[in-house]
Amino acid sequence: MSGDRARLTVAQALVRFLAVQHVERDGVRTPFFAGCLGIFGHGNVAGLGEALYASRHDFPYIPGRNEQALAHIACGYARQRDRLGAYAVTTSVGPGATNLVTGAALATINRLPLLLLPGDTFATRAPHPVLQGLEAEHDGTASVNDALRPVSRYFDRIARPEQIVPAALEAMRVLTDPAQTGAVTLALPQDVQAEVVEVDAAFLEPRTWLVQRQPPAPEGLARAVQLIAGARRPLIVAGGGVIYSRACEALRALVTATGIPVGETHAGRGALPSDHVGALGAIGATGTAAANRLAREADLVIGIGTRWSDFTTASKTAFQDAGVRFVNVNVCAFDAAKHSGLQLVGDARVTLEALAAALGAHTADPEWTARAEAERAAWGQEVARVVGVGDGPDAPLTQAAVIGAVNDAAGATGVVVQAAGSLPGDLHKLWVARDPAGKGYHVEYGYSCMGYELPGAIGVKLAAPEREVYALVGDGSYLMSPGELATAVALRARIVVVLIQNHGYASIGALSRSVGGAGFGTHHRVPEGGDATAPVLDDAAGDALAAPAPALPVDLAANVASLGVPVTRAGSLGELRAALAAARGADGPVAIHVEVDRFHTVGGYESWWDVPVAAVSDRPEVVAARARYERERERQRAYLRPA
């Protein structure tokens, strides 16, 4: 340090900068970065590796096993922190960097802050082509890191040392923007990382990024109040923005005052506790009968913090009223403009509070409110029935019963983590939300990424060490990313892994049967006669294998144990409940292995998802499925009526 300037390597300057970044919302100021996750290679060990070692007391470094999984850990952490905290992830150039693409897509789609610091090829090109470097005949500037461009909210390649200052500031601008956050990539050529840069001392001073709560425009608010007051059958759809804004209390107050019922997206599940009279639970393709029935009749839909994904609208078949209109509350103008809705661009909590004040004593039609309460009560009975199947000494375990047992073990403060397979749909419908802050349900369904569950649970635990964290993972998803169990062991992260064995891709198996595909390619079983090319199919009824096909001789419980995680094999619901109770006293990760009935599925509850069926086939099952598809597709509509 000389005068008001510091002489550092580029990597040192960046790490020191990141270590002193803070965010502030509602007067509460906290560090933004918890540290850096990574795997070292030749592209980052000498630059970032040295800098991270030098700053290890101020900016902790956690080594991992797979770069994609490290990005998932960071995403789990950011979501649990309501996007007010993040991790950086560093990798070498080459396969380590391209392993980040999936994690970057997950972060950007789910609007979660994630800083990626992949190494890059030499800026000087002196040793060109370098190990793991890409040669493009048409572009001398290309490297494998360019694959991260379309899945990053902001991308920069630091070709000169002095570029680190504006790039770092731009990165923080995007990461802390509620509307634009996602993956940010700063590609760091390995030679530039180690070069000297002189930076102004102010660059290294603590900096606070104010996360402001934007109020809606007064004229938009007035129009929304007019629409709500004139609606006969209004319905709220609560998305992830409610939880990220910490607006659950404001939502509850509005619903209590007005009687407007609420359906929830995956990201918004739990925004309203299930015991509230206005809580209809999940909505859309994986929704409850209660929410989907009211959605079909709603004449005004108030979306709060939702990006209106395909699942939420049941492929645009959920809302069938001829004159249905939308009011969209969102910090992102892009999402607020969907379905020709009235755009209320603003923070969810501020907007909900403003709506409640402006509506005053207005209430929804009592008949509509009573209808919602009746449907909600009936749905509660259905959940009890479905979850209770398999609750007998000799009954085979069902996935629904497993969900019920974990739900009970989690209580009001536990967190369930899930992402892919048939579990997200079942959880969305069956989970009883008890956490008033909406933090108990953590299902990554923006990208529905297989392999997210274990690292995502680690990230949640790092963000909320006081909570019990349950990772529900199917055998297919487990096999995608088991290695991060070793990271959980190293961190002594007390997560409970419930590994559900159904011998294949049960979700896609059911989808295959629904389109006449007989479960082709979805079984983890030994083909007939040992021929690896022979298909393993379900029979025409879809409730058993067409021919006896033994399970693959793979012992996933033993695999878990080999990674240093104690595992219990639960063969009944009673054994599962006992194992879940015992897991609460563990001092590190534990696992419970359960085998469930592959063919016992939870119903669709008057919803639909657009999965095109082959228009030409010699299989009668496919022909019949195509006819059903054509009938369902007739219900699709574009929501064009302006609000």
WOQUIJO-V123104 format. One record per backbone hydrogen bond with DSSP energy under -0.5 kcal/mol. NH is the residue of the N-H (numbers start at 1). CO is the residue of the C=O. Records with the same first field share a line. If there is no record, write none. Layout:
# WOQUIJO-V123104
NH=CO, CO
This chain:
# WOQUIJO-V123104
2=5
5=2
6=199
8=6, 197
10=192, 195
11=193
13=9
14=10
15=11
16=12
17=13
18=14
19=15
20=16, 17
21=18
22=207
23=30
24=209
25=28
28=25
29=27
30=23
32=21
33=21
34=86
36=60
37=88
38=62
39=90
44=41
45=41
49=44
51=47
52=48
53=49
54=50
55=51
56=53
58=55
59=55
62=36
64=38
70=66
71=67
72=68
73=69
74=70
75=71
76=72
77=73
78=74
79=75
80=76
81=77
82=79
83=78
84=81
86=32
88=35
89=115
90=37
91=117
97=94
98=94
99=95
100=97
101=98
103=99
104=100
105=101
106=102
107=103
108=104
109=105
110=106
111=108
112=107
114=182
115=87
116=114, 184
117=89
119=91
120=188
128=125
133=130
136=134, 139
137=135
139=136
142=139
146=143
147=144
148=145
149=146
151=148
152=149
153=183
154=183
156=185
158=156, 187
159=157
163=160
164=161
165=162
166=162
167=163
168=164
169=165
170=166
171=167
172=168
173=169
174=170
175=171
176=172
177=174
178=176
181=177
184=114
185=154
186=116, 184
187=156, 185
188=118
189=158, 187
190=120
193=189
194=190, 191
195=191, 192
197=8
199=6, 197
201=4
203=200
204=200, 201
205=202
207=20
209=22
210=208
211=24, 209
212=210
214=212
221=217
222=218
223=219
224=220
225=221
226=222
227=223
228=224
229=225
230=226
231=227, 228
235=300
236=261
237=302
238=236, 263
239=237, 304
241=305
242=239
243=239
244=240
245=241
246=243
247=242
251=247
252=248
253=249
254=250
255=251
256=252
257=253
258=254
259=255
261=234
262=278
263=236
264=281
265=238
269=265, 266
271=268
274=433
276=273
279=276
280=262, 278
281=262
282=428
283=264
285=311
287=284
288=282
291=280
292=288
293=289
294=290
295=291
296=292
297=293
298=294
299=233
300=233
301=325
302=235, 300
303=301, 327
304=237
305=303, 329
313=309
314=311
315=310
317=313
318=313
320=296, 318
324=321
325=299
327=301
328=342
329=303, 327
330=328, 344
333=331
336=332
337=333
338=335
340=337
341=338
342=326
344=328, 342
345=343
346=330, 344
347=214
351=347
352=348
353=349
354=350
355=351
356=352
357=353
358=354
359=355
360=356
362=359
364=258
368=365
369=365
370=366
371=367
372=368
373=369
374=370
375=371
376=372
377=373
378=374
379=375
380=376
381=377
382=378
383=379
384=380
385=381
386=382
387=383
388=384
389=385, 386
391=388
392=390
395=392
402=398
403=399
404=400
405=401
406=402
407=403
408=404
409=405
410=406
411=407
413=410
414=410
415=468
416=440
417=470
418=442
426=422
427=423
428=424
429=425
430=426
431=427
433=431
436=434
438=435
442=416, 440
444=418, 442
445=443
450=448
452=449
455=451
456=452
457=453
458=454
459=455
460=456
461=457
462=458
463=459
464=460
467=464
469=494
470=415
471=469, 496
472=417, 470
473=471, 498
475=500
476=504
478=474
479=475
480=477
481=477, 478
485=482
486=483
487=483
488=484
489=485
490=486
491=487
492=488, 489
493=488
494=492
495=493
496=469
497=495, 590
498=471, 496
499=497, 592
500=473, 498
501=499, 594
502=500
505=522
506=504
509=505
510=506
511=507
512=508
513=509
514=510
515=511, 512
516=513
517=512
520=517
522=519
524=503
525=523
526=550
527=525
530=527
531=528
532=530
534=531
537=535
538=518
539=544
542=539
546=537
552=524
554=552
556=554
559=555
560=556
561=557
562=558
563=559, 560
564=561
565=560
566=564, 589
568=591
570=568, 593
571=569
576=572
577=573
578=574
579=575
580=576
581=577
582=578
583=579
584=580, 581
585=582
586=583
590=495
591=566
592=497
593=568
594=499, 592
595=570
596=501
597=397
598=596
600=597
601=599
611=609
620=618
622=619
623=619
624=620
625=621
626=622
627=623
628=624
629=625
630=626
631=627
632=628
633=629
634=630, 631
635=632
636=633
637=316
640=638
643=340
